[in-house]
Amino acid sequence: MATDPHHKTGRDGRMAGFVIAMTGALWGGAIWAGNHFNWSVQTKGLVDLMALAGFVFGLVVTYRIWRKSRQHDEG
C-alpha cells in the first residue's frame, strides 16, 4: 500500500491543504500580534514574506499533484 501512487497523491494533497490552512491561520495570528504589540514595519514585512512562502509551497505541491493526475490520465 505504501507504494501505491494514489496513496502518495492523497498524502501530498493532505499536506498541501494542511500547509495552506496553517499558513493562513498563523498569518492571521501574526497580523493580530503585530498590531497588538506594535511590531515594526520590517518585522511585519518579514511575517508577510514567510506567509507568502508557505502559500507558494502549497501551490507548488498542488500543481505537482495536478501534473501527476494529468500524466496518469493520459498515459
C-alpha positions as CSV (number, residue, x, y, z in Angstrom):
1,M,0.0,0.0,0.0
2,A,2.9,2.4,0.7
3,T,4.0,2.1,-3.0
4,D,0.5,2.9,-4.3
5,P,0.7,6.2,-6.3
6,H,-2.8,7.1,-5.1
7,H,-1.7,6.8,-1.5
8,K,1.2,9.3,-2.2
9,T,-1.1,11.7,-4.1
10,G,-3.6,11.6,-1.2
11,R,-0.9,12.2,1.3
12,D,0.5,15.1,-0.8
13,G,-2.9,16.6,-1.0
14,R,-3.5,16.5,2.7
15,M,-0.1,18.0,3.3
16,A,-0.8,20.9,0.8
17,G,-4.2,21.5,2.5
18,F,-2.6,21.5,5.9
19,V,0.2,23.8,4.9
20,I,-2.2,26.3,3.3
21,A,-4.6,26.2,6.2
22,M,-1.9,26.6,8.9
23,T,-0.2,29.3,6.9
24,G,-3.4,31.3,6.8
25,A,-4.2,30.8,10.5
26,L,-0.7,31.6,11.6
27,W,-0.5,34.6,9.3
28,G,-3.8,35.9,10.7
29,G,-2.4,35.4,14.2
30,A,0.8,37.1,13.4
31,I,-1.0,40.1,11.9
32,W,-3.0,40.5,15.1
33,A,0.1,40.1,17.2
34,G,2.0,42.6,15.1
35,N,-0.7,45.2,15.5
36,H,-1.3,44.4,19.2
37,F,2.4,44.6,20.2
38,N,3.3,47.4,17.7
39,W,5.9,45.4,15.7
40,S,8.0,47.4,13.3
41,V,7.1,47.5,9.6
42,Q,10.2,45.4,8.8
43,T,9.0,42.7,11.1
44,K,5.5,42.7,9.7
45,G,7.0,42.6,6.2
46,L,9.1,39.6,7.2
47,V,6.0,37.8,8.5
48,D,4.2,38.6,5.2
49,L,7.1,37.1,3.2
50,M,7.1,33.9,5.3
51,A,3.4,33.6,4.8
52,L,3.9,34.1,1.0
53,A,6.5,31.3,1.1
54,G,4.0,29.0,2.8
55,F,1.3,29.8,0.2
56,V,3.7,29.3,-2.7
57,F,4.8,26.0,-1.3
58,G,1.2,24.8,-1.0
59,L,0.6,26.0,-4.6
60,V,3.7,24.1,-5.9
61,V,2.6,20.9,-4.2
62,T,-0.9,21.3,-5.6
63,Y,0.5,21.9,-9.1
64,R,2.6,18.7,-8.8
65,I,-0.5,16.7,-7.8
66,W,-2.4,18.1,-10.8
67,R,0.5,17.3,-13.2
68,K,0.7,13.7,-11.8
69,S,-3.0,13.2,-12.3
70,R,-2.9,14.5,-15.9
71,Q,0.0,12.2,-16.7
72,H,-1.8,9.3,-15.1
73,D,-4.9,10.0,-17.1
74,E,-3.0,10.4,-20.4
75,G,-0.6,7.5,-20.1
